Amino acid sequence: MYHPILNKAWKLTIYILLWGLAGTMYFLILNRYFLIDLHIAAKESFIHAALLGLLNIGTWYFIKYNRFEEKSFLNILFYFLVSCFVILGIWILSAGIFMEIIILNKQTYGKFFFQTLTLKIGFGLALYFSMTLLYYLLIYYQKNKENIVRKTELTSMLNALELSNLKSQINPHFLFNSLNSISSQIYSNPVEAHESIVKLSDYFRYSLSTGEKMFTTLREELDNVNRYLDIEKIRFSDKMIVVKEIDETCLNFNVPVMLLQPVFENAVKHGVYESTEQVLIKVNIVNYSDFFSIIVSNNFDPDITRKKGTSTGLKNIRRRLNFIYKREDLLYISQTNNTFEVKILLPKS
């Protein structure tokens, strides 16, 4: 059974040394204050320190397995006092028996026994209280450590669940609109319709296959974004223009899965959908020394009343970045008279 002192050799060594120190102090008091013979004082201190040290080893099991956290303060105090007097009684009587056997003079030791009884009780109480306090501190330290581990595991599970939920919030309107657009191509251009169906299936296959992953490469993330943009171009044709400036050294960098999708959905929905003019979506990805910068911007028609959205996608990005990197300064959103910009900073470490 686990014991905080017996489970490691170095702990047991320190424990023995500490009791040796306690025995030495007991010896000095006997010899200097009570003027006890040097040899008798040495035997007395050794036997008493050794026996009390052994008894206090067992005190751990009494404290550990009595589940005092479920008892009232009065019950704890009662058990503590009872155990204290029981251990002191066993210790004093057993040590007295050993000393009588060694000295072989009951009358001489009897006088000595009562002369030092007060010292024995004080010595025993002080060391018993010290060991009990140490054991309680160890128990509460272990419980606190276990609680921290459980809390960390629970937080990780909740974060994983939250991230999974955030990743799964794909706009269902995109699927319906894409199917409508593809259906219009079937008769006019069946080859393009076939290609669009393949891209749509690849798009959703990527979304589903990465459900268990937290990260993917920027290259794979951009490939999926390109599928999305190609499908949207079926409806908007030349109305939507995409310009990319991407540092290729960034492509193998790991990014959170489906991180960029909501950004481009936002650009298409609030830029292309609501504009009567041509909309330019610009993508700029730069490799800096400590982080990667991803900027997606789009123009919009300021004269058209824009539908007020919930910004769920961008809010989810902010929450995901906060969950993953434990930082709240990685997403910046800005808007001028006719330009909307989203900037994401991804730390390298």
C-alpha positions as CSV (number, residue, x, y, z in Angstrom):
1,M,0.0,0.0,0.0
2,Y,1.2,3.5,-0.8
3,H,3.0,5.4,1.9
4,P,4.5,8.9,1.3
5,I,7.7,8.0,3.3
6,L,8.2,4.3,2.4
7,N,7.6,4.7,-1.3
8,K,11.1,6.2,-1.9
9,A,14.5,5.2,-0.4
10,W,15.6,8.8,-0.1
11,K,12.4,9.8,1.8
12,L,12.9,6.9,4.2
13,T,16.6,8.0,4.7
14,I,15.5,11.6,5.5
15,Y,12.8,10.3,7.9
16,I,15.4,8.2,9.8
17,L,17.8,11.1,10.0
18,L,15.1,13.4,11.4
19,W,14.1,10.9,14.0
20,G,17.8,10.5,14.8
21,L,18.0,14.2,15.3
22,A,14.9,14.0,17.6
23,G,16.5,11.2,19.5
24,T,19.7,13.2,19.9
25,M,17.7,16.2,21.3
26,Y,15.9,13.8,23.7
27,F,19.3,12.4,24.8
28,L,20.8,15.8,25.5
29,I,17.8,16.8,27.6
30,L,18.1,13.5,29.6
31,N,21.8,13.9,30.1
32,R,22.1,17.6,30.7
33,Y,18.9,18.5,32.4
34,F,17.9,15.3,34.2
35,L,21.6,14.3,34.8
36,I,20.8,10.7,33.6
37,D,23.8,8.4,33.2
38,L,25.3,8.7,29.7
39,H,24.7,5.0,28.7
40,I,21.2,4.9,30.1
41,A,20.3,8.2,28.4
42,A,21.6,6.9,25.1
43,K,19.6,3.7,25.3
44,E,16.5,5.5,26.5
45,S,16.6,8.1,23.6
46,F,17.4,5.4,20.9
47,I,14.6,3.1,22.0
48,H,12.0,5.9,22.4
49,A,12.9,7.6,19.1
50,A,12.9,4.3,17.2
51,L,9.6,3.1,18.6
52,L,7.8,6.5,18.1
53,G,9.2,6.7,14.5
54,L,7.7,3.2,13.7
55,L,4.4,4.1,15.3
56,N,4.1,7.3,13.3
57,I,4.7,5.4,10.1
58,G,1.4,3.6,10.8
59,T,-0.4,6.9,11.7
60,W,-0.5,7.6,7.9
61,Y,-2.9,4.8,7.2
62,F,-5.2,5.8,10.1
63,I,-5.4,9.4,8.7
64,K,-5.5,8.5,5.0
65,Y,-8.2,5.8,5.0
66,N,-10.6,7.2,7.6
67,R,-12.0,9.7,5.1
68,F,-12.0,12.6,7.5
69,E,-13.3,14.9,4.8
70,E,-16.7,13.3,5.3
71,K,-16.8,13.8,9.1
72,S,-17.5,16.9,11.2
73,F,-14.8,18.8,13.0
74,L,-15.8,17.3,16.4
75,N,-15.5,13.8,15.0
76,I,-12.1,14.6,13.6
77,L,-11.0,16.1,16.9
78,F,-12.3,13.0,18.8
79,Y,-10.5,10.5,16.5
80,F,-7.4,12.6,16.6
81,L,-7.2,12.7,20.5
82,V,-8.1,9.0,20.8
83,S,-5.4,8.0,18.3
84,C,-2.9,10.4,20.0
85,F,-3.4,8.9,23.5
86,V,-3.5,5.3,22.1
87,I,-0.2,5.8,20.3
88,L,1.4,7.6,23.3
89,G,0.3,4.9,25.6
90,I,1.6,2.1,23.4
91,W,4.8,4.0,22.9
92,I,5.5,4.7,26.6
93,L,4.6,1.2,27.8
94,S,6.5,-0.7,25.1
95,A,9.6,1.6,25.5
96,G,9.4,1.0,29.3
97,I,9.3,-2.8,28.8
98,F,12.4,-2.7,26.5
99,M,14.3,-0.5,29.0
100,E,13.5,-2.8,31.9
101,I,14.8,-5.7,29.8
102,I,18.0,-3.9,28.9
103,I,18.7,-2.3,32.4
104,L,17.6,-5.5,34.3
105,N,16.7,-3.3,37.3
106,K,12.9,-2.6,37.6
107,Q,13.3,-0.6,40.8
108,T,16.0,1.7,39.3
109,Y,14.1,2.2,36.1
110,G,10.8,2.7,37.8
111,K,12.1,5.7,39.6
112,F,13.7,7.0,36.4
113,F,10.5,6.3,34.5
114,F,8.3,8.5,36.6
115,Q,11.0,11.2,36.9
116,T,11.0,11.6,33.1
117,L,7.3,10.8,32.4
118,T,6.4,14.5,31.8
119,L,9.3,14.8,29.3
120,K,8.1,11.6,27.5
121,I,4.5,12.9,27.2
122,G,5.7,16.3,25.9
123,F,8.2,14.8,23.5
124,G,5.7,12.3,22.2
125,L,2.9,14.9,21.8
126,A,5.2,17.3,19.9
127,L,6.4,14.7,17.5
128,Y,3.0,13.2,17.0
129,F,1.4,16.6,16.3
130,S,4.2,17.3,13.8
131,M,3.8,14.1,11.9
132,T,0.0,14.4,11.9
133,L,0.3,17.9,10.5
134,L,2.7,16.7,7.9
135,Y,0.4,13.8,6.8
136,Y,-2.6,16.2,6.5
137,L,-0.5,18.6,4.4
138,L,0.5,15.7,2.1
139,I,-3.1,14.5,1.8
140,Y,-4.4,17.9,0.9
141,Y,-1.5,18.4,-1.5
142,Q,-2.3,15.2,-3.3
143,K,-6.0,16.0,-3.5
144,N,-5.2,19.5,-4.8
145,K,-2.9,18.0,-7.4
146,E,-5.5,15.4,-8.4
147,N,-8.1,18.2,-8.7
148,I,-5.9,20.2,-10.9
149,V,-5.2,17.2,-13.2
150,R,-9.0,16.4,-13.3
151,K,-9.8,20.1,-14.0
152,T,-7.1,20.2,-16.8
153,E,-8.5,17.0,-18.3
154,L,-12.0,18.3,-18.1
155,T,-11.0,21.7,-19.6
156,S,-9.2,19.9,-22.4
157,M,-12.3,17.7,-23.1
158,L,-14.6,20.8,-23.1
159,N,-12.2,22.7,-25.3
160,A,-12.1,19.8,-27.7
161,L,-15.8,19.5,-27.8
162,E,-16.2,23.3,-28.2
163,L,-13.7,23.3,-31.1
164,S,-15.5,20.4,-32.7
165,N,-18.8,22.3,-32.4
166,L,-17.2,25.5,-33.8
167,K,-15.6,23.6,-36.8
168,S,-18.9,21.9,-37.6
169,Q,-20.9,25.2,-38.0
170,I,-20.7,25.2,-41.8
171,N,-23.3,27.5,-43.4
172,P,-26.0,25.1,-44.8
173,H,-27.1,27.8,-47.2
174,F,-23.9,27.2,-49.1
175,L,-24.8,23.6,-49.8
176,F,-28.3,24.6,-51.0
177,N,-27.1,27.4,-53.2
178,S,-24.3,25.3,-54.7
179,L,-26.7,22.5,-55.6
180,N,-29.0,25.1,-57.3
181,S,-26.1,26.6,-59.2
182,I,-24.9,23.2,-60.3
183,S,-28.4,22.1,-61.4
184,S,-28.4,25.1,-63.7
185,Q,-25.2,23.9,-65.4
186,I,-26.4,20.4,-66.0
187,Y,-28.1,21.2,-69.3
188,S,-26.0,24.2,-70.4
189,N,-22.6,22.9,-69.6
190,P,-22.6,19.3,-68.2
191,V,-18.8,19.1,-68.1
192,E,-18.5,22.0,-65.8
193,A,-21.4,20.7,-63.8
194,H,-19.5,17.4,-63.3
195,E,-16.4,19.3,-62.2
196,S,-18.4,21.4,-59.8
197,I,-20.0,18.3,-58.2
198,V,-16.5,16.8,-57.8
199,K,-15.3,20.0,-56.1
200,L,-18.3,20.2,-53.9
201,S,-17.9,16.6,-52.8
202,D,-14.1,17.2,-52.2
203,Y,-15.0,20.3,-50.2
204,F,-17.3,18.4,-47.8
205,R,-15.0,15.4,-47.7
206,Y,-12.3,17.6,-46.4
207,S,-14.6,19.1,-43.8
208,L,-15.7,15.7,-42.6
209,S,-12.3,14.0,-42.8
210,T,-10.7,16.7,-40.6
211,G,-13.3,16.5,-37.9
212,E,-10.9,14.7,-35.5
213,K,-8.0,17.0,-36.3
214,M,-7.1,20.3,-34.8
215,F,-4.5,21.3,-37.3
216,T,-3.8,21.0,-41.0
217,T,-1.3,22.6,-43.3
218,L,-2.0,26.0,-44.8
219,R,-1.7,24.4,-48.2
220,E,-4.5,22.0,-47.5
221,E,-6.6,24.8,-46.0
222,L,-6.1,27.0,-49.0
223,D,-6.9,24.2,-51.4
224,N,-10.3,23.7,-49.7
225,V,-10.9,27.5,-49.7
226,N,-10.2,27.4,-53.5
227,R,-12.8,24.7,-53.9
228,Y,-15.3,26.9,-52.1
229,L,-14.5,30.0,-54.2
230,D,-14.7,28.0,-57.5
231,I,-18.1,26.7,-56.5
232,E,-19.3,30.3,-55.7
233,K,-18.0,31.5,-59.0
234,I,-20.6,29.4,-60.7
235,R,-23.2,31.8,-59.5
236,F,-21.2,35.0,-59.7
237,S,-19.0,34.5,-62.7
238,D,-16.9,37.6,-63.4
239,K,-18.6,39.5,-60.5
240,M,-16.1,38.0,-58.1
241,I,-12.3,38.3,-58.6
242,V,-9.8,36.7,-56.2
243,V,-6.2,38.0,-56.1
244,K,-3.7,36.1,-54.0
245,E,-0.3,37.1,-52.7
246,I,1.1,34.2,-50.8
247,D,4.5,33.6,-49.4
248,E,5.2,29.9,-50.3
249,T,7.3,29.4,-47.2
250,C,4.0,29.6,-45.3
251,L,2.3,26.7,-47.1
252,N,3.6,23.9,-44.9
253,F,2.9,25.7,-41.7
254,N,0.2,24.2,-39.5
255,V,-3.0,26.2,-39.0
256,P,-6.3,25.3,-37.2
257,V,-8.6,23.2,-39.4
258,M,-11.4,25.2,-41.2
259,L,-10.0,28.5,-39.8
260,L,-10.1,30.4,-43.1
261,Q,-13.4,29.1,-44.4
262,P,-15.6,31.5,-42.3
263,V,-13.4,34.5,-43.4
264,F,-14.1,33.8,-47.1
265,E,-17.7,33.0,-46.5
266,N,-18.0,36.4,-44.8
267,A,-16.3,38.1,-47.8
268,V,-18.6,36.5,-50.3
269,K,-21.7,36.9,-48.3
270,H,-21.3,40.6,-47.3
271,G,-19.3,41.6,-50.3
272,V,-20.3,39.7,-53.4
273,Y,-23.8,38.8,-52.5
274,E,-24.9,42.3,-51.7
275,S,-23.0,44.2,-54.4
276,T,-24.1,45.1,-57.9
277,E,-20.5,45.9,-58.9
278,Q,-17.5,43.8,-59.3
279,V,-16.0,42.7,-55.9
280,L,-12.3,42.1,-55.4
281,I,-11.3,39.6,-52.7
282,K,-7.6,40.0,-51.8
283,V,-5.6,37.4,-49.9
284,N,-2.2,38.3,-48.5
285,I,-0.1,35.8,-46.5
286,V,3.3,36.8,-45.2
287,N,5.9,35.0,-43.2
288,Y,7.3,37.1,-40.3
289,S,10.0,36.1,-37.8
290,D,7.6,35.2,-35.0
291,F,4.2,34.7,-36.7
292,F,2.4,34.3,-40.0
293,S,0.0,37.0,-41.1
294,I,-3.1,36.2,-43.1
295,I,-5.1,39.2,-44.4
296,V,-8.4,38.8,-46.4
297,S,-10.1,41.9,-47.6
298,N,-13.0,42.7,-49.9
299,N,-14.6,45.8,-51.2
300,F,-18.4,46.4,-51.0
301,D,-20.9,48.8,-52.3
302,P,-21.4,51.5,-49.5
303,D,-24.6,52.7,-51.2
304,I,-26.4,49.5,-50.7
305,T,-28.0,48.8,-47.3
306,R,-26.2,45.8,-46.0
307,K,-28.0,43.0,-44.2
308,K,-26.9,42.9,-40.6
309,G,-25.4,39.4,-39.9
310,T,-24.7,37.6,-36.7
311,S,-20.9,37.5,-37.4
312,T,-21.0,33.9,-36.0
313,G,-18.1,32.8,-38.2
314,L,-15.7,35.6,-37.2
315,K,-16.7,35.2,-33.5
316,N,-16.0,31.5,-33.8
317,I,-12.5,32.2,-35.2
318,R,-11.8,34.5,-32.3
319,R,-12.9,31.9,-29.8
320,R,-10.9,29.1,-31.5
321,L,-7.8,31.2,-31.6
322,N,-8.2,32.0,-27.9
323,F,-8.8,28.3,-27.1
324,I,-5.8,27.1,-29.0
325,Y,-3.2,29.8,-28.5
326,K,-4.5,31.3,-25.2
327,R,-4.3,34.7,-26.7
328,E,-6.9,37.3,-27.5
329,D,-4.8,39.5,-29.8
330,L,-4.7,37.3,-32.9
331,L,-7.7,38.5,-34.8
332,Y,-8.2,42.1,-36.1
333,I,-11.3,43.3,-38.0
334,S,-11.3,46.7,-39.7
335,Q,-13.6,48.5,-42.1
336,T,-13.3,51.7,-44.2
337,N,-15.9,53.3,-46.4
338,N,-15.9,50.5,-48.9
339,T,-13.4,47.9,-47.7
340,F,-13.7,45.2,-45.1
341,E,-10.5,43.5,-43.8
342,V,-9.9,40.5,-41.5
343,K,-6.3,40.0,-40.2
344,I,-5.2,36.8,-38.5
345,L,-1.9,36.4,-36.8
346,L,-0.7,32.8,-36.1
347,P,2.2,32.4,-33.7
348,K,5.1,30.1,-34.7
349,S,5.6,28.9,-31.1
